[in-house]
Amino acid sequence: MYRFLLTPRWWGINVFVLLAIPFCIFMGSWQLGRFEDRVQSSRDADKQVEAAKTEAPRPLAELLPVDKSTSGNQAIATGRYADQLLVPDRDVDDKQGFYVLTLLRTDDGRALPVVRGWLPGEADPAKAPAPPSGEITVTGALQASESPGSNGVSAVGGLPEGQTGAISAASLVNLVPYKVYDAWITLDKADSGMTAVPATAPQDTGLDLKAFQNLGYTGEWFVFAGFVLFMWFRLLRREAEFARDSELGLLPDPDRDVPAEEPVPDATARTPVS
């Protein structure tokens, strides 16, 4: 009854199934491994941020450029505060507010963006305290430049004058007349009654949308493997039932001659009168 499995058609089906199922399982396992790597990376990044809080601060130049190994480390820099900007729509402790961002001009002429603290409510320059004057030394957690649309950073443009959506050299270079470091720091102790902004793990190390996409792809590949197996069994069952019915003679023989139907006489035809 299963002799049909040896036909060329079923040879092709069987080869496809034998190749498709391992491939789907391999791709699902690979996507699962990517998700597990991101989970472990997130844990390592959180541990790094916590460990960096107890480390001695290092000069800014020793930590640049910012990467996954230096993000969150304590940096120290000296200079004079210059322009001050507000960063709206930022949450701290599940409350919406804004960052107070002040640019620290260093001896080399460049400016380091310094988040001096966070205030609740709508971004309002009148609420932001003025920065200290004169030469000052700041200490805080080093952070990489932000990318609009990632990690909660707003990608909305058209902000009022004196505001920026992302803390990055690419955004700030259009707002100030001097060069800006491709990094920023958040002070350990906020100025003038503001709330300190906690350091965050570097990008691509947390459980973000990409991580859960990997988990979703894992499920899809395993579903594909199950679907291929299901369809193979369904085709096998249907073909087996067809073969069994043929052996029992329950199916019409397509080779048997069917007698032609006799023509039906025309009732309206007239019989000739002799």
One Martini backbone bead per residue (centre of mass of N, CA, C, O) as a GRO file, in nm:
protein
  274
    1MET     BB    1   0.054   0.066  -0.014
    2TYR     BB    2   0.358   0.220   0.008
    3ARG     BB    3   0.481   0.234  -0.290
    4PHE     BB    4   0.456   0.546  -0.351
    5LEU     BB    5   0.729   0.630  -0.203
    6LEU     BB    6   0.901   0.540  -0.480
    7THR     BB    7   0.830   0.777  -0.625
    8PRO     BB    8   0.944   1.067  -0.754
    9ARG     BB    9   0.752   1.253  -0.604
   10TRP     BB   10   0.820   1.138  -0.311
   11TRP     BB   11   1.118   1.185  -0.317
   12GLY     BB   12   1.096   1.495  -0.322
   13ILE     BB   13   0.934   1.528  -0.061
   14ASN     BB   14   1.133   1.384   0.135
   15VAL     BB   15   1.379   1.562   0.085
   16PHE     BB   16   1.252   1.826   0.172
   17VAL     BB   17   1.186   1.741   0.466
   18LEU     BB   18   1.483   1.654   0.548
   19LEU     BB   19   1.582   1.959   0.506
   20ALA     BB   20   1.375   2.154   0.647
   21ILE     BB   21   1.372   2.070   0.945
   22PRO     BB   22   1.673   2.116   1.025
   23PHE     BB   23   1.677   2.410   0.935
   24CYS     BB   24   1.461   2.519   1.129
   25ILE     BB   25   1.602   2.427   1.388
   26PHE     BB   26   1.862   2.584   1.347
   27MET     BB   27   1.737   2.871   1.329
   28GLY     BB   28   1.594   2.862   1.603
   29SER     BB   29   1.852   2.815   1.772
   30TRP     BB   30   2.000   3.069   1.681
   31GLN     BB   31   1.789   3.275   1.783
   32LEU     BB   32   1.802   3.181   2.078
   33GLY     BB   33   2.101   3.247   2.116
   34ARG     BB   34   2.070   3.551   2.068
   35PHE     BB   35   1.885   3.601   2.309
   36GLU     BB   36   2.077   3.492   2.529
   37ASP     BB   37   2.303   3.695   2.470
   38ARG     BB   38   2.136   3.948   2.541
   39VAL     BB   39   2.078   3.873   2.831
   40GLN     BB   40   2.375   3.855   2.920
   41SER     BB   41   2.453   4.141   2.830
   42SER     BB   42   2.259   4.285   3.022
   43ARG     BB   43   2.379   4.179   3.284
   44ASP     BB   44   2.670   4.280   3.241
   45ALA     BB   45   2.598   4.582   3.210
   46ASP     BB   46   2.470   4.619   3.491
   47LYS     BB   47   2.724   4.536   3.647
   48GLN     BB   48   2.908   4.756   3.531
   49VAL     BB   49   2.753   5.000   3.637
   50GLU     BB   50   2.776   4.925   3.939
   51ALA     BB   51   3.089   4.897   3.953
   52ALA     BB   52   3.159   5.193   3.854
   53LYS     BB   53   3.067   5.347   4.117
   54THR     BB   54   3.339   5.237   4.287
   55GLU     BB   55   3.525   5.370   4.104
   56ALA     BB   56   3.774   5.552   4.005
   57PRO     BB   57   3.823   5.826   3.850
   58ARG     BB   58   3.887   5.922   3.511
   59PRO     BB   59   4.008   6.060   3.260
   60LEU     BB   60   3.855   6.129   2.974
   61ALA     BB   61   4.080   6.048   2.764
   62GLU     BB   62   4.098   5.738   2.871
   63LEU     BB   63   3.775   5.671   2.766
   64LEU     BB   64   3.837   5.731   2.476
   65PRO     BB   65   3.625   5.590   2.317
   66VAL     BB   66   3.312   5.487   2.349
   67ASP     BB   67   3.223   5.172   2.495
   68LYS     BB   68   3.131   4.886   2.654
   69SER     BB   69   3.384   4.912   2.858
   70THR     BB   70   3.334   5.243   2.932
   71SER     BB   71   3.053   5.245   2.991
   72GLY     BB   72   2.991   5.398   3.315
   73ASN     BB   73   3.235   5.526   3.381
   74GLN     BB   74   3.434   5.726   3.569
   75ALA     BB   75   3.457   6.074   3.504
   76ILE     BB   76   3.694   6.348   3.454
   77ALA     BB   77   3.649   6.714   3.434
   78THR     BB   78   3.770   7.036   3.309
   79GLY     BB   79   3.601   7.366   3.324
   80ARG     BB   80   3.349   7.566   3.152
   81TYR     BB   81   3.052   7.680   3.146
   82ALA     BB   82   2.799   7.725   2.901
   83ASP     BB   83   2.574   7.612   2.738
   84GLN     BB   84   2.212   7.562   2.775
   85LEU     BB   85   1.998   7.273   2.777
   86LEU     BB   86   1.704   7.090   2.690
   87VAL     BB   87   1.556   6.757   2.764
   88PRO     BB   88   1.280   6.623   2.674
   89ASP     BB   89   1.105   6.349   2.761
   90ARG     BB   90   1.209   6.239   3.056
   91ASP     BB   91   1.256   5.956   3.264
   92VAL     BB   92   1.220   5.930   3.632
   93ASP     BB   93   1.071   5.715   3.817
   94ASP     BB   94   0.811   5.730   3.623
   95LYS     BB   95   0.872   6.036   3.550
   96GLN     BB   96   0.809   6.326   3.384
   97GLY     BB   97   1.061   6.529   3.208
   98PHE     BB   98   1.390   6.694   3.230
   99TYR     BB   99   1.692   6.782   3.116
  100VAL     BB  100   2.001   6.936   3.224
  101LEU     BB  101   2.214   7.073   2.975
  102THR     BB  102   2.571   7.125   2.996
  103LEU     BB  103   2.849   7.285   2.858
  104LEU     BB  104   3.194   7.187   2.882
  105ARG     BB  105   3.471   7.378   2.856
  106THR     BB  106   3.777   7.294   2.755
  107ASP     BB  107   4.113   7.334   2.684
  108ASP     BB  108   4.071   7.216   2.373
  109GLY     BB  109   3.767   7.359   2.295
  110ARG     BB  110   3.586   7.157   2.378
  111ALA     BB  111   3.268   6.994   2.460
  112LEU     BB  112   3.095   6.863   2.745
  113PRO     BB  113   2.823   6.692   2.807
  114VAL     BB  114   2.614   6.779   3.096
  115VAL     BB  115   2.413   6.618   3.328
  116ARG     BB  116   2.289   6.785   3.611
  117GLY     BB  117   1.975   6.693   3.573
  118TRP     BB  118   1.632   6.658   3.696
  119LEU     BB  119   1.295   6.764   3.599
  120PRO     BB  120   0.974   6.813   3.633
  121GLY     BB  121   0.788   6.836   3.360
  122GLU     BB  122   0.806   7.084   3.159
  123ALA     BB  123   1.009   7.243   2.953
  124ASP     BB  124   1.182   7.511   3.142
  125PRO     BB  125   1.410   7.758   3.174
  126ALA     BB  126   1.310   7.875   3.456
  127LYS     BB  127   1.371   7.598   3.616
  128ALA     BB  128   1.663   7.612   3.539
  129PRO     BB  129   1.955   7.621   3.675
  130ALA     BB  130   2.230   7.779   3.694
  131PRO     BB  131   2.545   7.758   3.636
  132PRO     BB  132   2.842   7.753   3.738
  133SER     BB  133   3.111   7.952   3.782
  134GLY     BB  134   3.391   7.899   3.649
  135GLU     BB  135   3.605   7.672   3.740
  136ILE     BB  136   3.535   7.313   3.692
  137THR     BB  137   3.483   6.987   3.842
  138VAL     BB  138   3.370   6.683   3.703
  139THR     BB  139   3.163   6.390   3.800
  140GLY     BB  140   3.083   6.091   3.601
  141ALA     BB  141   2.901   5.903   3.387
  142LEU     BB  142   2.975   5.753   3.103
  143GLN     BB  143   2.835   5.824   2.772
  144ALA     BB  144   2.690   5.759   2.487
  145SER     BB  145   2.567   5.854   2.216
  146GLU     BB  146   2.267   5.921   2.093
  147SER     BB  147   1.978   5.775   1.927
  148PRO     BB  148   1.721   5.836   1.754
  149GLY     BB  149   1.470   5.596   1.855
  150SER     BB  150   1.641   5.499   2.110
  151ASN     BB  151   1.602   5.429   2.432
  152GLY     BB  152   1.370   5.667   2.446
  153VAL     BB  153   1.449   5.849   2.217
  154SER     BB  154   1.353   6.114   2.059
  155ALA     BB  155   1.254   6.184   1.698
  156VAL     BB  156   1.147   6.460   1.732
  157GLY     BB  157   1.115   6.752   1.579
  158GLY     BB  158   1.086   7.095   1.623
  159LEU     BB  159   1.215   7.230   1.857
  160PRO     BB  160   1.274   7.452   2.061
  161GLU     BB  161   1.469   7.680   2.163
  162GLY     BB  162   1.702   7.511   2.376
  163GLN     BB  163   1.654   7.222   2.246
  164THR     BB  164   1.695   6.854   2.267
  165GLY     BB  165   1.647   6.513   2.186
  166ALA     BB  166   1.962   6.448   2.172
  167ILE     BB  167   2.273   6.322   2.305
  168SER     BB  168   2.481   6.453   2.057
  169ALA     BB  169   2.706   6.565   1.833
  170ALA     BB  170   2.514   6.576   1.585
  171SER     BB  171   2.306   6.769   1.732
  172LEU     BB  172   2.495   6.997   1.873
  173VAL     BB  173   2.654   7.118   1.626
  174ASN     BB  174   2.383   7.297   1.546
  175LEU     BB  175   2.378   7.472   1.843
  176VAL     BB  176   2.691   7.519   1.848
  177PRO     BB  177   3.019   7.699   1.793
  178TYR     BB  178   3.147   7.408   1.876
  179LYS     BB  179   3.300   7.143   1.970
  180VAL     BB  180   3.199   6.797   2.040
  181TYR     BB  181   3.179   6.538   2.219
  182ASP     BB  182   3.133   6.178   2.172
  183ALA     BB  183   2.989   6.244   2.463
  184TRP     BB  184   2.869   6.189   2.810
  185ILE     BB  185   2.760   6.307   3.136
  186THR     BB  186   2.643   6.203   3.463
  187LEU     BB  187   2.589   6.312   3.757
  188ASP     BB  188   2.600   6.190   4.072
  189LYS     BB  189   2.540   6.494   4.170
  190ALA     BB  190   2.311   6.708   4.163
  191ASP     BB  191   2.213   7.025   4.097
  192SER     BB  192   2.009   7.234   4.260
  193GLY     BB  193   1.775   7.004   4.343
  194MET     BB  194   1.818   6.789   4.154
  195THR     BB  195   1.799   6.490   3.978
  196ALA     BB  196   1.971   6.224   3.927
  197VAL     BB  197   2.096   6.060   3.647
  198PRO     BB  198   2.107   5.752   3.556
  199ALA     BB  199   2.286   5.517   3.436
  200THR     BB  200   2.329   5.338   3.133
  201ALA     BB  201   2.332   5.106   2.916
  202PRO     BB  202   2.444   5.023   2.639
  203GLN     BB  203   2.386   4.972   2.336
  204ASP     BB  204   2.297   4.644   2.258
  205THR     BB  205   2.253   4.522   2.588
  206GLY     BB  206   1.951   4.496   2.598
  207LEU     BB  207   1.596   4.438   2.629
  208ASP     BB  208   1.498   4.491   2.338
  209LEU     BB  209   1.345   4.460   2.040
  210LYS     BB  210   1.558   4.268   1.919
  211ALA     BB  211   1.538   4.046   2.129
  212PHE     BB  212   1.228   3.981   2.075
  213GLN     BB  213   1.269   3.911   1.781
  214ASN     BB  214   1.437   3.659   1.827
  215LEU     BB  215   1.213   3.511   1.984
  216GLY     BB  216   1.004   3.516   1.754
  217TYR     BB  217   1.177   3.362   1.542
  218THR     BB  218   1.198   3.105   1.698
  219GLY     BB  219   0.896   3.029   1.685
  220GLU     BB  220   0.868   3.030   1.376
  221TRP     BB  221   1.068   2.800   1.305
  222PHE     BB  222   0.924   2.579   1.474
  223VAL     BB  223   0.655   2.603   1.325
  224PHE     BB  224   0.761   2.525   1.046
  225ALA     BB  225   0.851   2.242   1.123
  226GLY     BB  226   0.566   2.143   1.209
  227PHE     BB  227   0.424   2.202   0.937
  228VAL     BB  228   0.586   2.014   0.757
  229LEU     BB  229   0.514   1.754   0.911
  230PHE     BB  230   0.208   1.777   0.888
  231MET     BB  231   0.190   1.776   0.573
  232TRP     BB  232   0.324   1.504   0.532
  233PHE     BB  233   0.110   1.333   0.685
  234ARG     BB  234  -0.130   1.424   0.517
  235LEU     BB  235  -0.030   1.318   0.242
  236LEU     BB  236   0.014   1.027   0.330
  237ARG     BB  237  -0.276   0.961   0.412
  238ARG     BB  238  -0.414   1.026   0.144
  239GLU     BB  239  -0.246   0.827  -0.032
  240ALA     BB  240  -0.319   0.570   0.128
  241GLU     BB  241  -0.625   0.584   0.087
  242PHE     BB  242  -0.617   0.573  -0.221
  243ALA     BB  243  -0.470   0.297  -0.242
  244ARG     BB  244  -0.679   0.129  -0.086
  245ASP     BB  245  -0.926   0.189  -0.269
  246SER     BB  246  -0.800   0.067  -0.520
  247GLU     BB  247  -0.764  -0.228  -0.409
  248LEU     BB  248  -1.092  -0.246  -0.342
  249GLY     BB  249  -1.254  -0.103  -0.582
  250LEU     BB  250  -1.371   0.203  -0.502
  251LEU     BB  251  -1.259   0.297  -0.770
  252PRO     BB  252  -1.261   0.406  -1.070
  253ASP     BB  253  -1.177   0.291  -1.389
  254PRO     BB  254  -1.023   0.476  -1.633
  255ASP     BB  255  -0.986   0.219  -1.856
  256ARG     BB  256  -1.276   0.181  -1.881
  257ASP     BB  257  -1.532   0.126  -2.092
  258VAL     BB  258  -1.789   0.345  -2.191
  259PRO     BB  259  -2.092   0.331  -2.294
  260ALA     BB  260  -2.279   0.459  -2.518
  261GLU     BB  261  -2.538   0.653  -2.558
  262GLU     BB  262  -2.846   0.636  -2.657
  263PRO     BB  263  -3.056   0.778  -2.855
  264VAL     BB  264  -3.316   0.994  -2.834
  265PRO     BB  265  -3.617   1.006  -2.943
  266ASP     BB  266  -3.820   1.205  -3.142
  267ALA     BB  267  -4.143   1.300  -3.061
  268THR     BB  268  -4.186   1.511  -3.314
  269ALA     BB  269  -4.165   1.310  -3.516
  270ARG     BB  270  -4.281   1.198  -3.821
  271THR     BB  271  -4.486   0.963  -3.964
  272PRO     BB  272  -4.513   0.822  -4.246
  273VAL     BB  273  -4.762   0.812  -4.491
  274SER     BB  274  -4.905   0.548  -4.704
   0.00000   0.00000   0.00000
